[in-house]
Amino acid sequence: MLHIFDPNARTDRDLGTPPPPVTEKTVRLSIDGNAIAVPEGTSVLRAAALAGIQIPKLCASDNLDAFGSCRLCAVEIEGRRGLPASCTTPVAEGMSVNTQTDRVAKLRRNVMELYISDHPLDCLTCPANGDCELQDMAGAVGLRDVRYGYEGENHLVAEKDTSNPYFTFDPSKCIVCSRCVRACEEVQGTFALTIDGRGFDSTVSAGQDDDFMDSECVSCGACVQACPTATLMENSVIEQGQPEHSVVTTCAYCGVGCSFKAEMKGNELIRMVPFKDGHANHGHSCVKGRFAFGYATHPDRLTTPMIRNHIDEPWQEASWDEALQFAADRIKAIQAKYGQDSVGGITSSRCTNEEAYLVQKLVRTAFGNNNTDTCARVCHSPTGYGLKQTLGESAGTQTFDSVMQSDVIVVIGANPTDAHPVFASQLRRRLRQGAQLIVADPRHIDLMTTPHGGDALHLPLRPGTNVALINALAHVVVSEGLEDRLFIAERCDPGEYAAWHAFISDERHAPEATESTTGVPAESVRAAARQYANARNGAIYYGLGVTEHSQGSTMVMGIANLALATGNIGREGVGVNPLRGQNNVQGSCDMGSFPHELPGYQHVSQDAPRKAFEDAWGVTIDNEPGLRIPNMFDAAIDGSFKGLYVQGEDIAQSDPNTQHVERALGSLECLIVQDLFLNETAKFAHVLLPGSSFLEKDGTFTNAERRINRVRKVMPALAGKEDWQITQDLANALGYDMHYDHPEQIMAEIASLTPSFKGVTYQKLDELGSIQWPCNDEYPNGMPIMHEQTFPIGKGRFVVTDYVATTERANRKFPLLLTTGRILSQYNVGAQTRRTDNQSWHNQDWLELHPHDAEERGINEGDWVGLTSRAGDTVLQAKISTRMQPGVVYTTFHHPVSGANVITTDNSDWATNCPEYKVTAVQCEKVAQPSAWQERHRVQHKKQWGLLKTPEATEPVMK
């Protein structure tokens, strides 16, 4: 009987080698008498594994190219001489393979005997005992004796490298299989590891014989996962022993949405292992998702509800019922005194879809208004507006895998290696295959120096001039006749295209005319436009460097214009791809967190969808939008907005113009904060409701590619309630009846009211692994690539994108431009990562400035520097860097004490109020003491932790 096998069938087993390139040609062969058929190009090792025949292996893994060094997978093939390695031998028509013969068995035992002769026999005390491939293979080949003693030269006394806080390198156990080196090259793309020496002297080396911490290693864990022995081993396993069960869940860090196996021992999390069948990450990870999970059980976790009447009073512990009733009574009293619109709520992009849905539902039902917003306001709200106007849907168009079909990749205002590292590894893989890279960014980002990735074209624009640059690129396309006329004629609105064409053809948009504005040489702009327009497949990826501007929405529409003009929409390898910052930014937007939209981007002014929600919820919904976050702050200071429920967002640290935010929070009569820790916002709170981490809840996240992934509970909630239960109980305390037994029921309600989620169920998610919305009757399994045949609005719309210079400009008093961003080891406001060993890499925020600017001011590396803007001032340490261009300085905002957002202003996007984080005029000079704000922050920090009656030692204090 012939067995035909799908090479891409879902499995968590290691099949030895990667699947072959997609082909329709099938090869028939026999393995140990079993007739099978597999696609052409499949290795014998993989073919055997698909047929359930396990050939021993050590150097092979199905996420790495075949290497053929260990010789353990040797087989006999009829008609061929010798014993070829099955991992490097492709199948052939009529081939007859024998995997278990006396000759093969003898060779394998001899090979294994050589490995064991230079390996410590400490299996009973080895941390990999029970999870060691070398141990398993010794048993598989029947090794019973080792004839070679340890008297001669060996590697058994090699010193351990314990420099990395998360894993240990024990070279005495290394068998030099090269899997770690190959994983670093092929999977991660860092090329931090190498094989040093030759023959018996071969050893794995990080960098130029550096410690792991001093090398270029980014601690992604790929080498640890690839290691077949205890050579590279997680410290958590060394200290706590092997896990005994696992649960597949989704990472709660960035917008990539990696799937992980949470490997457990009872309720104790031992390690996070990237899930091989994760559709967003394919078994890869970064330092945050792989290792930085310790915050979930950190001593700083809030585990008991607390209440107080005034923010200068000590916190009083309360039962859940007492705290929720206290909060409800406060909200009711405020509304009775100031009116129904005097309160609001903020959903979290770190919480699940189901939890975000309940918060906006609570606001619209129990609060009775539309004053709901989300942190996406301050990051990607221009994406929602801009893409809705042009393409008809508020989301990116592709899968992450689509980049592997791209020929030219344009990265604008994004730093994937730091902010979206797992996607960056895939992007780098494509660059190594020959794709061209264009980067538009004020800084020189690491992606541009991808090893073996070819030369990247850098467009180092001045902060704030994005729209001028995108218009110049489009001008070249139109003026040189590079547009896709057929696509435009078939897929785009002709009248709007004609208006845009006339606008963009104007010579004021020519690269030579915009050069003085953008700072980018005209010849570079023309080269970039030609590369992108002439590419078979051109893709654009963008980040917060696009959206966090006064013209953020205009720039998003400009990007869409460029993609439409060149026909780079609607197939693999192309598209407009926003890289969402937090794990569920896309989901929080999808769930109706904005004040003008119900779930599924249905405007509150539209009668039909509003009526559906009114019928389902049993209330009347206001048909006018509510307050945005900046409006809430202004109204609080004015005295008309007095109550706020904040789920999982630290607006006092993440939002711009910190002193303005603090004044607003201090003006509230009831601030309810639901979070894991006493964060900066919670210091102004009257009610503290302990939140639950992603490990303590069920639900879903939606990543940057619209992929809905399951989040599965792996341990009990430390405070006794999951976040969705807290919101439900608060609604009930306010008098609105809300009852669910499980988040699955919440998703069922979402699906019944949200067209793009109509077909989404937990059962389907479990069956398919994940779903990219829209998921409905037309697309029952989701839509990986959007706009293949048409747009939700019918025809693609070109929009005129006039460049309007920001009012935030450098001058004699503030001659530098500050832009902000993220760094690999830390995440957002740092509340999670600062409570892990990720602090080893980045324990404070630094001010990066160009050597020219530093020399002009007498600033040296490590000096304390006062940074002043029109909004405020703070003090950071200087880092001299040629990544910057003269006149531009840069910092991150992961540490509260740095006060990065004390500097940023109230300037915002004209359409969405997304703050202009990326352009702040500043001056810097050497100083000897902290700023006045930092001193106030230190005093307030100490006071509030004292009122909590809990010592707190994780916040750095400037000395």
Secondary structure as the mmCIF struct_conf table of DSSP 4:
data_model
#
loop_
_struct_conf.conf_type_id
_struct_conf.id
_struct_conf.beg_label_comp_id
_struct_conf.beg_label_asym_id
_struct_conf.beg_label_seq_id
_struct_conf.end_label_comp_id
_struct_conf.end_label_asym_id
_struct_conf.end_label_seq_id
STRN STRN1 HIS A 3 ILE A 4
TURN_TY1_P TURN_TY1_P1 PRO A 7 ASN A 8
BEND BEND1 ASP A 12 ARG A 13
BEND BEND2 GLY A 16 THR A 17
HELX_LH_PP_P HELX_LH_PP_P1 PRO A 18 VAL A 22
BEND BEND3 GLU A 24 GLU A 24
STRN STRN2 THR A 26 ILE A 31
TURN_TY1_P TURN_TY1_P2 ASP A 32 GLY A 33
STRN STRN3 ASN A 34 PRO A 39
TURN_TY1_P TURN_TY1_P3 GLU A 40 GLY A 41
STRN STRN4 SER A 43 SER A 43
HELX_RH_AL_P HELX_RH_AL_P1 VAL A 44 LEU A 50
TURN_TY1_P TURN_TY1_P4 ALA A 51 GLY A 52
BEND BEND4 LEU A 58 CYS A 59
TURN_TY1_P TURN_TY1_P5 ASP A 62 ASN A 63
BEND BEND5 LEU A 64 LEU A 64
BEND BEND6 CYS A 70 CYS A 70
TURN_TY1_P TURN_TY1_P6 LEU A 72 CYS A 73
STRN STRN5 ALA A 74 ALA A 74
STRN STRN6 GLU A 76 ILE A 77
TURN_TY1_P TURN_TY1_P7 GLU A 78 GLY A 79
BEND BEND7 GLY A 82 GLY A 82
STRN STRN7 ALA A 85 ALA A 85
TURN_TY1_P TURN_TY1_P8 SER A 86 CYS A 87
BEND BEND8 THR A 88 THR A 88
STRN STRN8 PRO A 90 PRO A 90
TURN_TY1_P TURN_TY1_P9 GLU A 93 GLY A 94
STRN STRN9 SER A 96 ASN A 98
BEND BEND9 THR A 99 THR A 99
HELX_RH_AL_P HELX_RH_AL_P2 ASP A 102 ILE A 116
TURN_TY1_P TURN_TY1_P10 SER A 117 ASP A 118
BEND BEND10 HIS A 119 HIS A 119
HELX_RH_3T_P HELX_RH_3T_P1 CYS A 123 THR A 125
TURN_TY1_P TURN_TY1_P11 PRO A 127 GLY A 130
BEND BEND11 ASP A 131 ASP A 131
HELX_RH_AL_P HELX_RH_AL_P3 GLU A 133 ALA A 140
TURN_TY1_P TURN_TY1_P12 VAL A 141 GLY A 142
BEND BEND12 TYR A 150 GLY A 152
BEND BEND13 HIS A 155 HIS A 155
TURN_TY1_P TURN_TY1_P13 LEU A 156 VAL A 157
HELX_LH_PP_P HELX_LH_PP_P2 ALA A 158 LYS A 160
STRN STRN10 ASP A 161 ASP A 161
BEND BEND14 ASN A 164 TYR A 166
STRN STRN11 PHE A 167 PHE A 169
HELX_RH_3T_P HELX_RH_3T_P2 PRO A 171 LYS A 173
HELX_RH_AL_P HELX_RH_AL_P4 ARG A 179 ARG A 182
HELX_RH_PI_P HELX_RH_PI_P1 ALA A 183 GLN A 188
STRN STRN12 LEU A 193 ASP A 196
BEND BEND15 GLY A 197 ARG A 198
HELX_RH_3T_P HELX_RH_3T_P3 GLY A 199 ASP A 201
STRN STRN13 THR A 203 ALA A 206
TURN_TY1_P TURN_TY1_P14 GLY A 207 ASP A 209
STRN STRN14 ASP A 210 ASP A 210
HELX_RH_3T_P HELX_RH_3T_P4 PHE A 212 ASP A 214
BEND BEND16 SER A 215 GLU A 216
BEND BEND17 GLY A 221 GLY A 221
HELX_RH_AL_P HELX_RH_AL_P5 ALA A 222 ALA A 226
BEND BEND18 PRO A 228 THR A 231
STRN STRN15 LEU A 232 GLU A 234
HELX_RH_AL_P HELX_RH_AL_P6 ASN A 235 GLN A 240
STRN STRN16 HIS A 245 THR A 250
BEND BEND19 ALA A 252 TYR A 253
STRN STRN17 CYS A 254 CYS A 254
TURN_TY1_P TURN_TY1_P15 GLY A 255 VAL A 256
STRN STRN18 SER A 259 LYS A 265
TURN_TY1_P TURN_TY1_P16 GLY A 266 ASN A 267
STRN STRN19 GLU A 268 PRO A 274
TURN_TY1_P TURN_TY1_P17 LYS A 276 ASP A 277
TURN_TY1_P TURN_TY1_P18 HIS A 279 GLY A 283
HELX_RH_AL_P HELX_RH_AL_P7 VAL A 287 PHE A 291
HELX_RH_3T_P HELX_RH_3T_P5 GLY A 294 THR A 297
TURN_TY1_P TURN_TY1_P19 PRO A 299 ASP A 300
BEND BEND20 THR A 304 THR A 304
STRN STRN20 MET A 306 ILE A 307
BEND BEND21 ASN A 309 HIS A 310
TURN_TY1_P TURN_TY1_P20 ILE A 311 ASP A 312
BEND BEND22 GLU A 313 GLU A 313
HELX_LH_PP_P HELX_LH_PP_P3 PRO A 314 TRP A 315
STRN STRN21 GLN A 316 GLU A 317
HELX_RH_AL_P HELX_RH_AL_P8 TRP A 320 TYR A 338
HELX_RH_3T_P HELX_RH_3T_P6 GLN A 340 SER A 342
STRN STRN22 VAL A 343 THR A 347
BEND BEND23 SER A 349 CYS A 351
HELX_RH_AL_P HELX_RH_AL_P9 ASN A 353 LEU A 362
HELX_RH_PI_P HELX_RH_PI_P2 VAL A 363 PHE A 367
BEND BEND24 ASN A 369 ASN A 369
STRN STRN23 THR A 372 THR A 374
HELX_RH_3T_P HELX_RH_3T_P7 CYS A 375 VAL A 378
TURN_TY1_P TURN_TY1_P21 CYS A 379 HIS A 380
HELX_RH_AL_P HELX_RH_AL_P10 SER A 381 THR A 390
TURN_TY1_P TURN_TY1_P22 LEU A 391 LEU A 391
BEND BEND25 GLY A 392 ALA A 395
BEND BEND26 GLN A 398 GLN A 398
HELX_RH_3T_P HELX_RH_3T_P8 PHE A 400 GLN A 405
BEND BEND27 ASP A 407 ASP A 407
STRN STRN24 VAL A 408 ILE A 412
BEND BEND28 GLY A 413 GLY A 413
HELX_RH_AL_P HELX_RH_AL_P11 PRO A 416 ALA A 419
BEND BEND29 HIS A 420 HIS A 420
HELX_RH_AL_P HELX_RH_AL_P12 PRO A 421 ARG A 432
TURN_TY1_P TURN_TY1_P23 GLN A 433 GLY A 434
STRN STRN25 GLN A 436 ALA A 440
BEND BEND30 PRO A 442 ARG A 443
HELX_RH_3T_P HELX_RH_3T_P9 ASP A 446 THR A 449
TURN_TY1_P TURN_TY1_P24 PRO A 451 HIS A 452
HELX_LH_PP_P HELX_LH_PP_P4 ASP A 455 ASP A 455
STRN STRN26 ALA A 456 LEU A 459
HELX_LH_PP_P HELX_LH_PP_P5 LEU A 461 ARG A 462
TURN_TY1_P TURN_TY1_P25 PRO A 463 GLY A 464
HELX_RH_AL_P HELX_RH_AL_P13 ASN A 466 SER A 479
TURN_TY1_P TURN_TY1_P26 GLU A 480 GLY A 481
BEND BEND31 GLU A 483 GLU A 483
HELX_RH_AL_P HELX_RH_AL_P14 ARG A 485 ARG A 491
STRN STRN27 CYS A 492 CYS A 492
HELX_RH_AL_P HELX_RH_AL_P15 PRO A 494 ILE A 504
TURN_TY1_P TURN_TY1_P27 SER A 505 SER A 505
BEND BEND32 ASP A 506 ASP A 506
HELX_RH_3T_P HELX_RH_3T_P10 GLU A 507 HIS A 509
BEND BEND33 ALA A 510 ALA A 510
HELX_RH_AL_P HELX_RH_AL_P16 PRO A 511 THR A 518
HELX_RH_AL_P HELX_RH_AL_P17 ALA A 522 ASN A 534
BEND BEND34 ALA A 535 ASN A 537
STRN STRN28 GLY A 538 TYR A 542
HELX_RH_AL_P HELX_RH_AL_P18 LEU A 544 THR A 547
BEND BEND35 GLU A 548 HIS A 549
TURN_TY1_P TURN_TY1_P28 SER A 550 GLN A 551
HELX_RH_AL_P HELX_RH_AL_P19 GLY A 552 ALA A 565
TURN_TY1_P TURN_TY1_P29 THR A 566 GLY A 567
BEND BEND36 GLY A 570 ARG A 571
TURN_TY1_P TURN_TY1_P30 GLU A 572 GLY A 573
STRN STRN29 VAL A 576 PRO A 578
BEND BEND37 GLY A 581 GLY A 581
STRN STRN30 GLN A 582 GLN A 582
TURN_TY1_P TURN_TY1_P31 ASN A 583 ASN A 584
HELX_RH_AL_P HELX_RH_AL_P20 VAL A 585 ASP A 590
TURN_TY1_P TURN_TY1_P32 MET A 591 GLY A 592
BEND BEND38 PHE A 594 PHE A 594
TURN_TY1_P TURN_TY1_P33 PRO A 595 HIS A 596
STRN STRN31 GLU A 597 LEU A 598
TURN_TY1_P TURN_TY1_P34 PRO A 599 TYR A 601
STRN STRN32 GLN A 602 HIS A 603
TURN_TY1_P TURN_TY1_P35 VAL A 604 SER A 605
HELX_RH_AL_P HELX_RH_AL_P21 ASP A 607 TRP A 617
TURN_TY1_P TURN_TY1_P36 GLY A 618 GLY A 618
BEND BEND39 VAL A 619 VAL A 619
HELX_LH_PP_P HELX_LH_PP_P6 THR A 620 ASP A 622
BEND BEND40 ASN A 623 GLU A 624
HELX_RH_AL_P HELX_RH_AL_P22 ILE A 629 ASP A 638
TURN_TY1_P TURN_TY1_P37 GLY A 639 GLY A 639
BEND BEND41 SER A 640 SER A 640
STRN STRN33 GLY A 643 GLN A 647
BEND BEND42 GLY A 648 GLY A 648
HELX_RH_AL_P HELX_RH_AL_P23 ILE A 651 SER A 654
BEND BEND43 ASP A 655 ASN A 657
HELX_RH_AL_P HELX_RH_AL_P24 THR A 658 GLY A 666
TURN_TY1_P TURN_TY1_P38 SER A 667 SER A 667
BEND BEND44 GLU A 669 GLU A 669
STRN STRN34 CYS A 670 ASP A 675
BEND BEND45 LEU A 676 PHE A 677
TURN_TY1_P TURN_TY1_P39 GLU A 680 THR A 681
HELX_RH_3T_P HELX_RH_3T_P11 ALA A 682 PHE A 684
BEND BEND46 HIS A 686 HIS A 686
STRN STRN35 VAL A 687 PRO A 690
HELX_RH_3T_P HELX_RH_3T_P12 PHE A 694 GLU A 696
STRN STRN36 GLY A 699 THR A 702
TURN_TY1_P TURN_TY1_P40 ALA A 704 GLU A 705
BEND BEND47 ARG A 706 ARG A 706
STRN STRN37 ARG A 707 VAL A 711
BEND BEND48 MET A 715 MET A 715
TURN_TY1_P TURN_TY1_P41 LEU A 718 ALA A 719
BEND BEND49 GLY A 720 GLY A 720
HELX_RH_AL_P HELX_RH_AL_P25 ASP A 723 ALA A 733
TURN_TY1_P TURN_TY1_P42 LEU A 734 GLY A 735
BEND BEND50 ASP A 741 HIS A 742
HELX_RH_AL_P HELX_RH_AL_P26 PRO A 743 LEU A 753
HELX_RH_3T_P HELX_RH_3T_P13 PRO A 755 PHE A 757
TURN_TY1_P TURN_TY1_P43 LYS A 758 GLY A 759
HELX_RH_AL_P HELX_RH_AL_P27 TYR A 762 LEU A 768
BEND BEND51 GLY A 769 GLY A 769
STRN STRN38 ILE A 771 GLN A 772
BEND BEND52 TRP A 773 TRP A 773
BEND BEND53 ASN A 776 TYR A 779
TURN_TY1_P TURN_TY1_P44 PRO A 780 ASN A 781
BEND BEND54 PRO A 784 ILE A 785
BEND BEND55 GLU A 788 GLN A 789
STRN STRN39 PHE A 791 PHE A 791
TURN_TY1_P TURN_TY1_P45 PRO A 792 ILE A 793
STRN STRN40 GLY A 794 GLY A 794
BEND BEND56 LYS A 795 LYS A 795
STRN STRN41 GLY A 796 GLY A 796
BEND BEND57 THR A 807 THR A 807
BEND BEND58 ARG A 812 PHE A 814
STRN STRN42 LEU A 816 GLY A 821
TURN_TY1_P TURN_TY1_P46 LEU A 824 SER A 825
TURN_TY1_P TURN_TY1_P47 ASN A 828 VAL A 829
BEND BEND59 GLY A 830 GLY A 830
TURN_TY1_P TURN_TY1_P48 ALA A 831 GLN A 832
HELX_RH_3T_P HELX_RH_3T_P14 THR A 833 ARG A 835
BEND BEND60 THR A 836 THR A 836
HELX_RH_3T_P HELX_RH_3T_P15 ASP A 837 SER A 840
TURN_TY1_P TURN_TY1_P49 TRP A 841 TRP A 841
BEND BEND61 ASN A 843 GLN A 844
STRN STRN43 TRP A 846 LEU A 849
HELX_RH_AL_P HELX_RH_AL_P28 PRO A 851 GLU A 856
TURN_TY1_P TURN_TY1_P50 ARG A 857 GLY A 858
TURN_TY1_P TURN_TY1_P51 GLU A 861 GLY A 862
STRN STRN44 TRP A 864 SER A 869
BEND BEND62 ARG A 870 ALA A 871
STRN STRN45 ASP A 873 ILE A 880
TURN_TY1_P TURN_TY1_P52 THR A 882 ARG A 883
BEND BEND63 MET A 884 MET A 884
HELX_LH_PP_P HELX_LH_PP_P7 GLN A 885 GLN A 885
TURN_TY1_P TURN_TY1_P53 PRO A 886 GLY A 887
STRN STRN46 VAL A 888 THR A 892
BEND BEND64 HIS A 895 HIS A 895
HELX_RH_3T_P HELX_RH_3T_P16 PRO A 896 SER A 898
HELX_RH_AL_P HELX_RH_AL_P29 ALA A 900 ILE A 903
BEND BEND65 ASP A 906 ASP A 906
STRN STRN47 SER A 908 SER A 908
TURN_TY1_P TURN_TY1_P54 TRP A 910 THR A 912
STRN STRN48 PRO A 915 PRO A 915
TURN_TY1_P TURN_TY1_P55 TYR A 917 LYS A 918
STRN STRN49 THR A 920 LYS A 926
BEND BEND66 ALA A 928 GLN A 929
HELX_RH_AL_P HELX_RH_AL_P30 ALA A 932 LEU A 948
TURN_TY1_P TURN_TY1_P56 LYS A 949 LYS A 949
BEND BEND67 GLU A 955 GLU A 955
#
